[in-house]
Amino acid sequence: MDEETIKRLMPLLEKAYDDVGRGAGRELGSILEDVVKTFRLALAPIQYTAFLQDSLRGHLEKCFRKVPKENLISPARSLTLPICEQLRFHEDGVLAELYTNLLSCSMDRERVSYAHPGFINVIAQMAPDEALLLEQLSSREGKLFIRCGEQSRFPYAPLEAERRSLYTESVYDQPIESSIEPFMVKPEKLAAPELFLTYLEHLVSMGVVEYTNDHGVYNLAGVSRSGLQIETFVIRLSMYGRLFHTACMADSTFGNAYD
């Protein structure tokens, strides 16, 4: 990208902060120029004119809109370059949203410490469904899931109708569906629910999800784990997973477009 191209892009990018004062605008312009030049380094191997005018500009604008203008800083190129490289392959979708959220975090002086460089590799290995599963696990207590045996009618994590069938067939002093269902993982909300257990195994292997014996979620549901006649497990975000969620997913709109 030549300098003239950068100059043509600058006004388009600055629209994301069209309310910035003149003095702050000069500082913003310097930051924007640095970011765009960084993108130039990342995108050098490919033909990028159309890409920059559309997809790249859109990604940058999303990043800037998420950072208060008084907090905007120039991101470290050690983060920006690999994020840009990945965004070449993700023009839109939940994974692109993770990358842009991480990039905006690295541009925010109040959140930059959350932008762990290892998160780039986590996203690169992640399926979109796995990101949506992480969002389901964002409550501190985690979620329950039922894992039936291989000889069961449901040799996977049962979906909503199947869970209701299991509740009905089990004998309890009182109905538990209304108590326990809100605390269940919802595989049926994934594009490929039959791969839930595979996704879970992968997320655990990456260190962002963990199994726990903490009974907090059972207490919230008002049920006793030992009294349940269905085998349940508790999964939650690990400490590393919580940091990942804070940097890449702590946005009230995350994943809305993919429900």
C-alpha positions as CSV (number, residue, x, y, z in Angstrom):
1,M,0.0,0.0,0.0
2,D,1.5,3.4,-1.0
3,E,1.2,6.5,1.1
4,E,-1.4,7.9,-1.2
5,T,-3.7,4.9,-0.4
6,I,-3.2,5.4,3.3
7,K,-4.2,9.1,3.0
8,R,-7.3,8.1,1.1
9,L,-8.3,5.6,3.8
10,M,-7.7,8.0,6.7
11,P,-10.9,10.1,6.3
12,L,-13.0,6.9,6.0
13,L,-11.5,5.5,9.2
14,E,-11.9,8.8,11.0
15,K,-15.6,8.7,10.5
16,A,-15.7,6.2,13.4
17,Y,-14.7,9.2,15.6
18,D,-16.3,12.1,13.8
19,D,-17.0,13.8,17.2
20,V,-13.4,14.0,18.2
21,G,-12.1,17.5,18.8
22,R,-9.4,19.1,16.7
23,G,-6.5,18.5,19.1
24,A,-7.6,15.0,19.9
25,G,-8.2,14.4,16.2
26,R,-4.6,15.0,15.4
27,E,-3.5,12.4,17.9
28,L,-6.2,10.0,16.6
29,G,-5.0,10.6,13.1
30,S,-1.5,9.6,14.1
31,I,-2.8,6.4,15.8
32,L,-5.0,5.6,12.8
33,E,-2.1,6.1,10.4
34,D,0.1,3.8,12.5
35,V,-2.6,1.1,12.6
36,V,-3.2,1.3,8.8
37,K,0.5,1.1,8.1
38,T,0.6,-2.0,10.3
39,F,-2.2,-3.5,8.2
40,R,-0.1,-2.7,5.2
41,L,2.7,-4.9,6.5
42,A,0.3,-7.7,7.2
43,L,-1.4,-7.6,3.9
44,A,1.6,-7.0,1.7
45,P,1.6,-10.5,0.1
46,I,-1.9,-10.2,-1.3
47,Q,-3.9,-7.9,-3.6
48,Y,-5.6,-5.7,-1.1
49,T,-7.2,-2.6,-2.7
50,A,-10.8,-3.8,-2.7
51,F,-10.3,-5.7,0.6
52,L,-9.0,-2.6,2.4
53,Q,-11.9,-0.4,1.1
54,D,-14.5,-2.8,2.4
55,S,-13.6,-5.6,4.8
56,L,-10.5,-4.0,6.4
57,R,-12.1,-0.7,6.9
58,G,-15.2,-2.4,8.4
59,H,-13.0,-4.3,10.9
60,L,-11.1,-1.2,11.9
61,E,-14.2,0.8,12.4
62,K,-15.6,-1.9,14.6
63,C,-12.5,-1.8,16.7
64,F,-12.5,2.0,17.1
65,R,-16.2,2.2,18.0
66,K,-15.5,-0.1,21.0
67,V,-12.8,2.1,22.5
68,P,-13.6,5.4,24.2
69,K,-11.7,8.1,22.3
70,E,-9.9,9.2,25.5
71,N,-8.6,5.6,26.0
72,L,-7.4,5.0,22.4
73,I,-3.7,4.0,22.1
74,S,-1.6,2.6,19.3
75,P,-1.7,-1.2,19.6
76,A,1.5,-3.3,19.8
77,R,2.5,-4.6,16.4
78,S,3.2,-8.0,18.0
79,L,-0.5,-8.3,18.4
80,T,-1.8,-6.3,15.4
81,L,0.3,-8.1,12.7
82,P,-0.9,-11.7,13.5
83,I,-4.5,-10.5,14.0
84,C,-4.4,-8.8,10.6
85,E,-3.0,-11.9,9.1
86,Q,-5.9,-13.9,10.5
87,L,-8.5,-11.4,9.5
88,R,-7.5,-12.0,5.9
89,F,-9.3,-15.3,6.2
90,H,-12.3,-14.1,8.2
91,E,-14.1,-11.3,6.5
92,D,-17.1,-11.8,8.8
93,G,-18.6,-14.1,11.4
94,V,-18.1,-15.0,15.0
95,L,-14.3,-15.6,14.7
96,A,-13.8,-12.3,13.0
97,E,-15.7,-10.8,15.9
98,L,-13.3,-12.4,18.4
99,Y,-10.2,-11.0,16.5
100,T,-11.7,-7.5,16.3
101,N,-12.6,-7.5,20.0
102,L,-9.1,-8.6,20.8
103,L,-7.7,-5.8,18.6
104,S,-9.9,-3.2,20.2
105,C,-8.8,-4.4,23.6
106,S,-5.2,-3.9,22.6
107,M,-6.1,-0.3,21.6
108,D,-7.7,0.6,24.9
109,R,-5.4,1.8,27.6
110,E,-7.7,0.5,30.3
111,R,-8.0,-3.0,28.9
112,V,-4.7,-3.5,27.1
113,S,-3.4,-5.7,29.9
114,Y,-6.1,-8.3,29.1
115,A,-4.9,-8.7,25.5
116,H,-2.8,-11.8,26.0
117,P,-0.9,-12.7,22.8
118,G,-1.7,-16.4,23.2
119,F,-5.4,-15.6,22.5
120,I,-4.6,-15.2,18.8
121,N,-3.6,-18.9,18.6
122,V,-6.7,-19.9,20.7
123,I,-9.0,-18.2,18.2
124,A,-7.1,-19.6,15.2
125,Q,-7.8,-23.1,16.5
126,M,-11.4,-22.5,17.4
127,A,-14.6,-23.4,15.5
128,P,-17.4,-20.9,15.5
129,D,-19.5,-23.2,17.6
130,E,-16.8,-23.4,20.2
131,A,-16.9,-19.7,20.6
132,L,-20.6,-19.7,21.1
133,L,-20.2,-22.6,23.7
134,L,-17.7,-20.4,25.6
135,E,-20.2,-17.7,25.8
136,Q,-22.7,-20.1,27.3
137,L,-20.2,-21.0,30.0
138,S,-19.5,-17.3,30.9
139,S,-21.3,-17.4,34.3
140,R,-18.9,-17.9,37.2
141,E,-20.5,-21.1,38.4
142,G,-20.4,-22.7,35.0
143,K,-23.1,-25.0,33.5
144,L,-24.3,-28.5,33.8
145,F,-24.4,-31.1,31.1
146,I,-25.7,-34.6,30.9
147,R,-23.5,-37.3,29.4
148,C,-25.3,-40.5,28.7
149,G,-23.4,-43.8,28.2
150,E,-22.6,-45.1,24.7
151,Q,-25.4,-47.7,25.1
152,S,-28.0,-45.0,25.9
153,R,-30.6,-43.7,23.5
154,F,-28.6,-40.4,23.6
155,P,-24.9,-41.4,23.3
156,Y,-24.0,-37.6,23.3
157,A,-25.1,-34.5,25.2
158,P,-28.9,-34.7,25.0
159,L,-30.8,-31.8,23.3
160,E,-33.7,-29.9,24.9
161,A,-36.5,-32.4,23.9
162,E,-34.3,-35.3,24.9
163,R,-33.4,-33.7,28.3
164,R,-37.1,-33.3,29.0
165,S,-37.7,-36.9,28.2
166,L,-35.0,-37.9,30.8
167,Y,-36.5,-35.6,33.4
168,T,-39.9,-37.2,32.9
169,E,-38.6,-40.7,33.1
170,S,-36.7,-40.1,36.3
171,V,-38.4,-40.3,39.7
172,Y,-38.0,-37.4,42.1
173,D,-40.0,-36.1,45.0
174,Q,-40.8,-33.0,42.9
175,P,-40.4,-32.0,39.3
176,I,-36.9,-30.6,38.6
177,E,-37.1,-29.5,35.0
178,S,-37.9,-25.9,35.9
179,S,-35.1,-25.8,38.5
180,I,-32.3,-27.5,36.6
181,E,-32.9,-26.6,32.9
182,P,-31.8,-22.9,33.2
183,F,-28.4,-24.2,34.3
184,M,-27.9,-26.7,31.5
185,V,-25.6,-26.2,28.6
186,K,-27.7,-25.9,25.4
187,P,-26.0,-27.9,22.6
188,E,-29.1,-27.3,20.5
189,K,-28.0,-23.7,20.1
190,L,-24.9,-24.8,18.2
191,A,-24.8,-25.3,14.4
192,A,-23.6,-28.8,14.9
193,P,-24.9,-30.0,18.3
194,E,-23.8,-33.5,17.7
195,L,-20.2,-32.3,18.0
196,F,-20.7,-30.8,21.5
197,L,-18.5,-33.4,23.2
198,T,-15.8,-33.0,20.6
199,Y,-15.9,-29.2,21.1
200,L,-15.8,-29.6,24.8
201,E,-12.7,-31.9,24.7
202,H,-10.9,-29.5,22.4
203,L,-11.7,-26.4,24.6
204,V,-10.4,-28.3,27.7
205,S,-7.2,-29.3,25.8
206,M,-6.6,-25.6,25.0
207,G,-6.9,-24.7,28.7
208,V,-9.9,-22.4,28.4
209,V,-12.6,-24.7,29.9
210,E,-12.3,-27.0,32.9
211,Y,-14.4,-29.6,34.7
212,T,-15.1,-28.8,38.4
213,N,-16.5,-30.5,41.4
214,D,-17.8,-27.2,42.7
215,H,-21.4,-27.6,43.8
216,G,-22.2,-23.9,43.3
217,V,-24.4,-24.4,40.2
218,Y,-26.3,-27.2,42.0
219,N,-27.0,-24.9,44.9
220,L,-28.2,-22.2,42.5
221,A,-30.5,-24.7,40.9
222,G,-31.8,-25.9,44.3
223,V,-31.0,-29.6,43.7
224,S,-28.6,-32.0,45.2
225,R,-26.0,-33.6,42.9
226,S,-26.1,-36.8,44.9
227,G,-29.9,-36.9,44.6
228,L,-30.0,-36.6,40.9
229,Q,-30.7,-39.8,39.0
230,I,-29.1,-38.4,35.8
231,E,-25.3,-38.3,35.5
232,T,-24.4,-34.6,35.3
233,F,-21.0,-32.8,35.0
234,V,-20.1,-29.2,35.7
235,I,-18.0,-27.3,33.3
236,R,-16.8,-23.7,33.5
237,L,-14.3,-21.3,32.1
238,S,-10.8,-21.7,33.5
239,M,-8.9,-18.6,34.8
240,Y,-7.2,-18.4,31.3
241,G,-10.7,-18.8,29.8
242,R,-12.1,-16.0,31.9
243,L,-9.3,-13.7,30.7
244,F,-10.0,-14.7,27.1
245,H,-13.7,-14.0,27.6
246,T,-12.9,-10.6,29.1
247,A,-10.6,-9.6,26.2
248,C,-12.5,-11.2,23.3
249,M,-16.1,-11.7,24.3
250,A,-17.1,-9.3,27.1
251,D,-19.5,-7.4,24.9
252,S,-23.2,-7.5,25.5
253,T,-23.8,-7.9,21.7
254,F,-21.4,-10.8,21.2
255,G,-22.8,-13.7,19.3
256,N,-26.3,-12.1,18.9
257,A,-26.1,-12.5,15.1
258,Y,-25.4,-16.2,15.4
259,D,-28.2,-17.3,17.8
